[in-house]
Structure formats: structure tokens, C-alpha cells
Amino acid sequence: MEDIKQKWWDWHKKNPHIWIEFQEQTYELIKSGVKKSSAWLVINKMRWDHAIKTSGDDFKISNNFIAYYARMFRATNPEHQEFFTIKPLKGEKDYQ
């Protein structure tokens, strides 16, 4: 697990725009009245948007990284603690 987390963190530092967009998309869901959702939904919406709005390189983000964006959103937005359901990752004893 630590290896994947480190890979995500290294990738995240090189791609801060993904975090910004992830937050924007999540806030859009929240503002629309959605009470709970999935980080997978947010990332796949981003993939969809990039596929139809851009040309050139494909928008790529590893599925292994999605859980870390949900965790980071939860950590930086305590008022939305319940928006994403967080399950322990392999090797993670418990996640509150």
C-alpha cells in the first residue's frame, strides 16, 4: 500500500491541476444537493470531460489513485466528512 501511496503522492505533486478539478467537480455535486457520492464518479466525469473537450494526449489517472483523492478531500473539507464513503485499503488497518 505504501508503494502505491508514494506513487500517487509523486504523481499528485506533478499534476496539481487534477486536485483542483477534483475539488471543483465534487463541490458542484455538493451544491446540486447530492449528499453522498463516489470519488470514482468524480474522476470518471473528469475523464469524460477531457475526452470530449480536448485533443492531443488522453487524460490519464490510475484507478489506484482515486481513493487517495477521496481521502484528501475528506481531510481538507471536514464539513463534508460523510460525502465520500471511505473503506480501508489493502494493508490499512482502519480508516476513520
C-alpha distances in whole Angstrom, upper triangle without the diagonal:
4,5,5,6,9,10,11,12,14,15,16,18,20,21,22,24,21,21,24,25,22,24,27,27,25,28,30,29,30,33,34,34,31,29,26,24,21,19,19,23,22,21,23,26,25,25,28,30,29,30,33,34,33,34,32,29,27,24,21,17,14,14,10,11,13,12,11,15,16,14,16,19,19,19,22,24,24,27,25,23,23,24,20,19,15,14,11,7,6,6,8,11,13,13,17
4,5,5,6,8,10,10,12,14,15,16,18,20,20,23,21,20,24,25,22,24,27,27,26,29,31,30,30,34,35,35,32,31,27,26,23,20,21,24,24,22,24,27,26,26,29,30,29,31,34,34,33,34,32,29,27,25,21,18,15,16,12,12,15,13,12,15,17,15,16,19,19,18,21,23,24,27,26,23,25,25,22,21,17,16,13,10,10,9,9,13,15,15,18
4,5,5,6,9,10,11,12,14,16,17,18,20,23,20,20,24,25,23,24,28,27,27,30,32,31,32,35,36,36,33,32,29,27,24,21,21,25,24,21,24,27,25,24,28,29,28,29,33,33,31,32,30,26,25,23,19,16,14,15,11,11,15,14,13,16,18,17,17,21,21,21,23,25,27,30,28,26,27,27,23,23,19,18,16,12,12,11,13,16,18,18,21
4,5,5,6,9,10,10,12,14,15,16,18,20,17,17,21,22,19,21,25,24,23,26,28,28,28,32,33,33,30,29,26,23,20,17,17,21,20,18,20,23,21,21,24,26,24,26,29,30,28,29,27,24,22,20,16,13,10,11,7,8,11,11,10,13,15,14,15,18,19,19,21,23,25,27,25,23,24,24,20,20,17,16,14,11,11,11,12,16,17,17,20
4,5,5,6,9,10,10,12,14,15,16,18,16,15,19,20,18,19,23,23,21,24,27,26,27,30,31,31,28,27,24,22,19,16,17,20,19,17,20,23,21,21,25,26,25,26,30,30,29,30,28,25,23,20,17,14,12,12,9,8,11,10,7,11,13,11,12,15,16,15,17,20,21,24,23,21,22,22,18,18,15,15,13,10,11,11,11,15,16,14,17
4,5,5,6,8,10,11,13,14,15,18,17,16,20,21,19,21,24,24,24,26,29,28,29,32,34,34,31,30,28,25,22,19,20,23,22,19,22,25,23,23,26,27,26,27,31,30,29,30,28,24,23,21,18,15,13,15,11,10,13,13,10,13,16,14,14,17,19,17,19,22,24,27,25,24,25,25,22,22,19,19,17,14,15,14,14,18,19,18,20
4,5,5,6,8,10,11,12,14,17,15,15,19,20,18,20,23,23,23,26,28,28,29,32,33,34,31,30,28,25,22,18,19,22,20,18,20,23,20,20,24,25,23,24,28,28,26,26,25,21,20,18,14,12,10,12,9,8,12,13,11,13,16,15,15,18,20,19,20,23,25,28,26,25,26,25,22,23,20,20,18,15,15,16,16,20,21,20,23
4,5,5,6,9,10,10,12,14,12,12,15,16,14,17,20,20,19,22,24,24,25,28,29,30,27,27,24,22,18,15,15,19,17,14,17,20,17,17,21,22,20,22,25,25,24,25,23,20,18,16,13,10,9,10,8,6,9,10,8,9,12,12,12,14,17,16,17,20,22,25,23,21,23,22,19,20,17,18,17,14,15,16,16,19,20,18,20
4,5,5,6,9,10,10,14,12,11,15,16,15,17,20,20,20,22,25,25,26,28,30,31,28,28,25,23,20,17,18,21,19,17,20,22,19,20,23,24,22,24,27,27,25,27,25,22,21,18,15,12,12,14,12,9,12,12,9,10,13,12,11,14,16,15,16,19,21,24,22,21,23,22,20,21,18,19,18,16,17,17,17,20,20,18,20
4,5,5,7,9,11,14,13,13,16,18,17,19,22,22,22,25,27,27,28,31,32,33,31,31,28,26,23,20,20,23,21,18,21,23,20,20,24,24,22,24,27,27,25,25,23,20,20,17,15,13,13,15,13,11,14,15,12,13,17,16,14,17,20,19,19,22,24,27,26,25,27,26,23,24,22,23,21,19,20,20,20,23,24,22,24
4,5,5,6,9,11,10,11,14,15,15,17,19,20,20,23,24,25,26,29,30,31,29,29,27,24,21,17,18,20,18,15,18,20,17,17,20,21,18,20,24,23,21,22,20,17,16,14,11,9,10,13,12,9,12,14,12,12,16,16,14,17,19,19,19,22,24,27,25,25,26,24,22,23,21,22,21,19,20,21,21,24,25,23,25
4,5,5,6,9,8,8,11,12,12,14,16,17,17,19,22,22,23,25,27,28,26,26,24,22,19,16,17,19,16,14,17,18,15,16,20,20,18,20,23,22,21,22,21,18,17,14,12,10,11,13,12,9,11,13,10,9,13,13,11,13,16,16,15,18,21,23,22,21,23,22,19,21,19,21,21,18,20,21,20,24,23,21,22
4,6,6,9,10,10,12,14,14,16,18,19,20,22,24,25,26,28,30,31,29,29,27,25,23,19,20,22,19,17,21,22,18,19,23,22,20,23,26,24,22,24,22,19,19,17,15,13,15,17,16,13,15,16,13,13,16,16,13,15,18,17,16,19,22,25,24,24,26,24,22,24,22,24,23,21,23,24,23,26,26,23,25
4,6,9,10,11,13,14,15,17,19,20,21,23,24,26,27,29,30,32,30,31,29,26,24,20,21,23,20,17,20,21,18,18,21,21,18,21,23,22,20,21,19,16,16,14,13,12,14,17,16,14,16,18,15,14,18,19,16,18,21,20,19,22,25,28,26,26,28,26,24,26,25,26,26,23,25,26,25,29,28,26,28
4,5,6,8,9,11,12,14,15,16,18,19,21,22,24,25,27,29,27,28,26,23,21,17,18,19,16,14,17,17,14,15,18,17,15,18,20,19,17,18,17,14,14,11,11,10,13,15,15,12,14,16,14,12,16,17,15,16,19,19,18,20,23,25,24,24,26,24,22,24,23,25,25,23,25,26,25,29,28,25,27
4,5,5,7,9,10,11,13,15,16,17,19,21,21,23,25,27,25,26,24,22,20,17,18,19,16,14,17,18,14,16,19,17,16,19,21,19,18,20,20,17,17,14,14,12,15,17,17,13,14,16,14,11,15,16,13,13,17,17,15,17,21,22,21,22,24,22,21,23,22,24,25,23,25,26,25,28,27,24,25
4,5,5,6,8,10,11,12,14,15,16,19,20,21,23,25,24,25,24,21,20,16,17,18,14,13,16,15,12,13,16,14,13,16,18,16,15,17,17,15,15,12,13,12,15,17,18,15,15,17,15,12,15,17,14,14,18,18,16,18,21,23,21,22,24,21,20,23,23,25,26,25,27,29,27,31,29,26,27
4,5,5,6,9,10,10,12,14,15,17,18,20,21,23,21,22,21,18,16,13,14,14,11,9,12,12,9,11,14,13,11,15,17,16,15,17,17,15,14,10,10,9,12,13,15,11,11,14,12,9,12,14,12,12,16,17,15,17,20,21,19,20,22,19,18,20,20,22,23,21,24,26,25,28,26,23,24
4,5,5,6,9,10,10,12,14,15,16,18,20,22,20,21,19,17,15,12,14,15,11,10,14,14,11,13,16,15,15,18,20,19,18,21,21,19,17,14,13,11,14,15,15,11,11,12,10,7,10,12,9,9,13,13,12,13,17,18,16,17,19,16,15,18,18,20,21,20,23,24,23,26,24,21,21
4,5,5,6,9,10,11,12,15,15,16,19,20,20,20,20,18,17,14,16,16,12,12,15,14,11,14,17,15,14,18,19,17,18,21,21,19,18,15,16,14,17,18,19,15,14,16,14,11,13,14,12,10,14,15,12,13,17,18,16,18,20,17,17,20,20,23,24,24,27,28,26,29,27,24,24
4,5,5,6,8,10,10,12,14,15,17,19,18,19,18,16,15,12,14,13,9,9,12,10,8,11,13,11,11,15,16,14,15,18,19,17,16,12,14,13,16,16,18,15,13,16,15,11,13,15,13,12,15,17,15,15,19,19,17,19,20,17,16,20,20,23,24,24,27,29,27,30,28,24,25
4,6,5,6,9,10,11,12,14,16,17,16,17,15,13,12,9,10,10,7,7,10,10,8,11,13,12,13,16,17,16,17,20,21,19,17,13,14,12,14,14,15,12,10,12,11,8,9,12,10,9,12,14,13,13,16,17,14,16,17,13,13,16,16,19,21,20,23,25,24,26,24,21,21
4,5,5,6,8,10,10,12,14,16,14,15,14,13,13,10,13,13,9,10,14,12,11,14,16,15,16,19,20,19,20,23,24,22,21,17,17,15,17,17,18,15,13,14,13,9,10,12,10,7,11,12,10,10,13,14,12,14,15,12,12,16,16,20,22,22,25,27,24,27,24,21,20
4,5,5,6,9,10,10,12,15,14,16,16,14,14,12,15,13,10,11,14,12,10,14,15,13,14,18,18,17,18,22,23,22,20,17,18,17,19,19,21,18,15,17,16,12,13,16,14,11,14,16,13,13,16,16,14,16,17,14,15,18,20,23,25,25,28,30,28,30,28,24,24
4,6,5,6,9,10,11,13,12,14,13,11,11,10,12,10,6,9,11,8,8,12,12,11,13,16,16,15,17,21,22,21,19,16,17,16,18,17,19,17,14,16,16,12,12,15,14,11,14,17,15,14,17,17,14,16,16,13,13,17,18,21,24,24,27,29,27,30,27,24,23
4,5,5,6,9,10,11,10,11,10,9,9,8,11,9,7,10,12,10,11,14,15,14,16,19,20,19,21,24,26,24,22,18,19,17,18,17,19,16,13,14,14,11,10,13,12,9,11,14,13,11,14,13,10,13,13,9,10,13,15,18,21,21,25,27,25,27,24,21,20
4,5,5,6,8,10,10,11,12,11,13,12,15,13,10,13,15,13,13,17,18,16,18,21,21,21,23,26,28,26,24,21,22,20,22,21,22,19,16,17,17,14,13,15,14,10,12,15,13,10,13,12,10,13,13,10,12,16,18,21,24,25,28,30,27,29,26,23,21
4,5,5,6,9,9,12,12,12,13,13,15,12,10,13,15,12,12,16,16,14,17,19,19,18,21,24,27,26,24,20,22,20,23,22,24,21,18,19,20,16,15,18,17,14,16,18,16,14,17,15,13,16,16,12,14,18,20,23,26,27,30,32,30,32,29,26,24
4,6,5,7,6,8,9,8,10,11,13,10,9,12,14,11,13,16,16,15,18,20,20,20,23,26,28,27,24,21,22,20,22,20,22,20,17,18,19,15,14,17,17,13,15,18,17,14,16,15,12,14,13,10,11,15,17,21,24,25,28,30,28,30,27,24,23
4,5,5,5,7,8,9,12,13,15,13,12,15,17,15,16,19,19,19,21,24,24,23,26,29,31,30,27,24,25,23,24,23,24,22,18,18,19,16,14,16,16,12,13,16,15,12,14,11,9,12,11,8,11,14,17,20,24,25,29,31,28,29,26,23,21
4,5,7,9,12,12,15,16,18,16,14,18,19,16,17,21,20,19,22,24,24,23,26,30,32,31,29,25,27,25,27,26,27,25,21,22,22,19,17,20,19,15,16,19,17,14,16,13,12,15,15,12,15,18,21,24,27,29,32,34,32,33,30,26,24
4,6,9,11,12,15,16,18,15,14,17,18,15,17,20,19,18,22,24,23,23,26,29,32,31,28,25,27,25,27,26,28,25,22,23,24,20,19,21,21,18,18,22,20,17,19,16,14,17,16,13,15,18,21,25,28,29,33,35,33,34,31,27,26
4,6,9,11,14,16,18,16,15,19,20,17,19,22,22,21,24,26,26,26,29,32,34,33,31,28,29,27,28,26,28,26,22,22,24,21,18,21,21,18,18,21,20,17,17,15,12,15,14,11,14,17,20,23,27,28,32,34,31,32,29,26,24
4,6,7,11,13,15,12,12,16,17,15,17,20,20,20,23,25,24,25,28,31,33,32,29,26,26,24,25,23,25,23,19,19,21,18,16,18,19,16,16,19,19,16,17,14,11,14,11,9,11,13,17,20,23,25,28,31,28,29,26,23,21
4,7,11,13,15,14,14,17,19,17,20,22,22,23,25,27,27,28,30,34,35,34,31,27,27,25,26,23,24,23,19,18,20,18,15,17,18,15,14,17,17,14,14,12,9,11,8,6,9,11,15,18,21,23,27,29,26,27,23,20,18
4,7,10,12,11,12,15,16,16,18,20,21,21,24,25,26,27,29,32,34,32,29,25,25,22,23,20,21,20,16,15,17,15,12,14,16,13,12,16,17,14,14,13,9,10,7,4,6,8,11,14,18,20,23,25,23,24,20,18,16
4,7,9,7,8,12,12,12,15,17,17,18,21,22,23,24,26,29,30,28,25,22,21,19,19,17,18,17,13,13,15,13,10,13,15,12,12,16,17,15,16,15,11,12,9,6,6,8,11,13,17,18,21,24,22,23,21,18,17
4,5,5,7,9,10,11,13,14,15,17,19,20,22,23,24,27,28,26,22,19,18,16,16,13,14,13,10,10,12,11,8,12,14,12,12,16,17,15,17,17,13,13,11,8,6,7,9,12,15,15,19,21,20,21,19,16,17
4,5,5,6,8,10,11,12,14,15,17,18,20,21,22,25,25,23,20,16,15,13,13,10,12,10,6,7,9,7,6,9,11,9,11,14,15,14,16,17,13,13,12,9,7,9,10,12,14,14,18,20,18,21,19,16,17
4,5,5,6,8,10,10,12,14,15,16,18,20,21,23,24,21,18,15,13,11,11,8,11,10,7,8,11,10,9,12,14,13,15,17,18,18,20,20,17,17,15,13,10,11,12,13,16,15,18,21,20,22,21,18,19
4,6,5,6,9,10,10,12,14,15,17,18,20,22,23,21,18,15,15,13,14,12,14,13,10,12,14,12,11,15,16,14,16,19,19,18,20,20,17,17,16,12,11,12,14,16,19,18,21,24,23,25,23,21,21
4,6,5,6,9,10,11,12,14,16,16,18,21,22,20,17,14,14,12,13,12,14,13,9,11,13,10,10,13,14,12,14,17,17,16,19,19,15,16,15,12,11,13,15,17,19,19,22,25,23,26,24,21,21
4,5,5,6,9,10,11,12,15,15,16,18,19,17,14,10,10,8,10,9,12,10,7,10,12,9,10,14,14,13,15,18,18,18,21,21,18,18,18,15,13,15,15,17,19,18,21,24,23,25,24,21,22
4,5,5,6,9,10,10,12,14,15,17,18,16,13,10,10,10,11,10,13,13,10,13,15,13,13,17,18,16,19,21,21,21,24,24,20,21,20,17,15,17,18,19,21,20,22,26,25,28,26,24,25
4,5,5,6,9,10,11,12,14,17,18,17,14,11,12,12,14,13,17,15,13,15,17,14,15,18,18,16,19,22,21,21,23,23,20,21,20,17,16,18,19,21,24,23,26,29,27,30,28,26,26
4,5,5,6,9,10,10,11,14,16,14,11,8,10,10,13,13,16,14,12,15,16,13,14,18,17,16,19,21,20,20,23,23,20,22,22,18,17,19,20,22,24,23,26,28,27,30,29,26,27
4,6,5,6,9,10,11,13,14,12,9,6,8,9,11,11,15,14,12,16,17,15,16,20,19,18,21,24,23,23,26,27,23,25,24,21,19,21,22,23,25,23,25,28,28,31,30,27,28
4,5,5,6,9,10,13,14,14,11,9,11,12,15,15,18,17,15,19,20,18,19,22,22,21,24,26,25,25,28,28,25,26,25,22,20,22,24,25,27,26,28,31,31,34,32,30,31
4,5,5,6,8,11,14,13,11,9,12,13,17,17,20,19,17,20,21,18,19,23,22,20,23,26,25,24,27,27,24,26,26,22,21,24,25,27,29,28,30,33,32,35,34,31,31
4,6,5,5,8,10,10,8,6,10,12,15,16,19,18,17,20,21,18,20,23,22,21,24,26,25,25,29,29,26,28,28,24,23,25,26,28,30,28,30,33,32,35,34,31,32
4,6,6,8,10,9,7,7,10,13,16,17,20,19,18,22,23,20,22,26,25,24,27,29,28,28,32,32,29,30,30,26,25,27,28,29,31,29,31,34,34,37,36,33,34
4,6,8,11,12,10,11,14,16,19,20,23,22,21,25,26,23,24,28,27,26,29,31,30,30,33,33,30,32,31,27,26,29,30,32,34,32,34,37,37,40,38,36,37
4,7,10,12,11,11,14,17,20,21,24,23,22,25,26,23,24,28,27,25,28,30,29,29,32,32,29,31,31,27,27,30,30,33,34,33,35,38,37,40,39,36,37
4,7,8,8,9,13,16,19,21,24,22,22,25,25,23,25,28,27,26,29,31,29,30,33,33,31,33,33,29,28,31,31,33,35,33,35,37,37,40,39,36,37
4,7,8,10,13,17,20,22,25,24,24,27,27,25,28,30,29,29,32,34,32,33,36,37,34,36,36,32,31,33,34,35,37,34,36,39,38,42,41,39,40
4,6,9,12,16,19,21,24,23,23,27,27,25,28,30,29,29,32,34,32,33,37,38,35,36,37,33,32,34,34,35,36,34,35,37,38,41,41,38,40
4,6,9,12,15,18,20,19,20,24,24,22,25,27,26,26,30,31,30,31,35,36,33,34,34,31,29,31,31,32,33,30,31,34,34,38,37,35,37
4,6,10,12,15,18,17,17,21,21,20,22,25,24,24,28,29,28,29,33,34,31,32,32,28,26,28,28,29,30,27,29,31,32,35,35,33,34
4,7,10,12,15,14,14,18,18,16,19,21,21,21,24,25,25,26,29,30,27,28,28,25,23,25,25,26,27,25,26,29,29,32,32,29,31
4,7,9,12,11,12,15,16,15,17,20,19,20,23,24,24,25,28,29,27,27,27,24,22,23,23,24,24,22,23,25,26,29,29,27,29
4,6,8,7,8,12,12,11,14,16,16,17,20,21,21,22,25,27,24,24,24,21,19,20,19,20,21,18,20,22,22,26,25,23,25
4,5,5,7,10,11,11,14,16,16,17,20,21,22,23,25,27,24,24,24,22,19,19,18,18,18,15,16,19,19,23,23,21,24
4,5,6,8,10,11,12,14,15,16,18,20,21,22,24,26,23,22,21,19,16,16,15,15,16,13,14,17,18,21,21,19,21
4,6,7,8,10,12,13,14,16,17,19,20,22,23,25,23,21,21,20,16,16,14,14,13,10,11,14,14,18,18,17,20
4,6,6,7,9,10,11,13,15,16,17,19,21,23,20,19,20,18,15,15,13,14,14,11,13,15,15,18,18,16,18
4,5,5,7,9,10,11,13,14,16,17,19,20,17,17,17,15,11,12,11,12,13,11,14,16,16,19,18,15,17
4,5,5,6,9,10,11,12,14,15,17,19,16,14,14,13,10,10,8,9,10,8,11,14,12,15,14,12,14
4,5,5,6,8,10,10,12,14,16,18,16,14,15,14,11,12,10,11,11,10,13,14,12,16,14,12,14
4,5,5,6,9,10,10,12,14,16,14,13,14,13,10,12,11,13,14,13,16,18,16,19,17,14,15
4,6,5,6,9,10,10,12,14,11,10,11,9,6,8,7,10,12,12,16,17,15,17,15,12,12
4,5,5,6,9,10,11,13,11,9,11,11,8,9,7,10,11,11,15,16,13,15,13,9,10
4,5,5,6,8,10,13,11,11,13,12,11,13,11,14,14,14,18,18,16,18,16,12,13
4,5,5,6,8,10,8,9,11,9,9,11,11,14,16,16,20,21,18,20,18,14,13
4,6,5,6,8,7,5,8,8,7,10,9,13,14,15,19,20,17,18,15,11,10
4,6,6,10,9,8,11,12,11,13,11,14,15,16,20,20,17,18,15,12,10
4,6,9,9,9,13,12,13,15,14,18,18,19,23,23,20,21,19,15,14
4,5,6,7,10,10,11,14,14,18,19,20,24,25,22,23,20,16,14
4,5,5,9,10,12,13,14,17,19,20,24,24,21,21,18,15,12
4,6,8,9,12,14,15,19,21,23,27,27,24,24,21,17,14
4,6,5,8,11,12,16,18,20,24,25,22,23,19,16,13
4,6,7,9,10,13,15,18,21,22,19,19,16,12,10
4,6,7,9,12,15,17,21,23,19,20,16,13,10
4,7,9,13,16,18,22,23,20,21,18,15,13
4,6,10,13,14,18,20,17,19,16,12,12
4,7,10,12,16,18,15,16,13,10,10
4,7,9,12,14,12,13,10,7,8
4,6,9,12,9,10,8,7,9
4,7,8,5,7,6,5,9
4,6,5,8,8,8,12
4,6,8,10,11,15
4,6,9,11,15
4,6,7,11
4,7,10
4,7
4
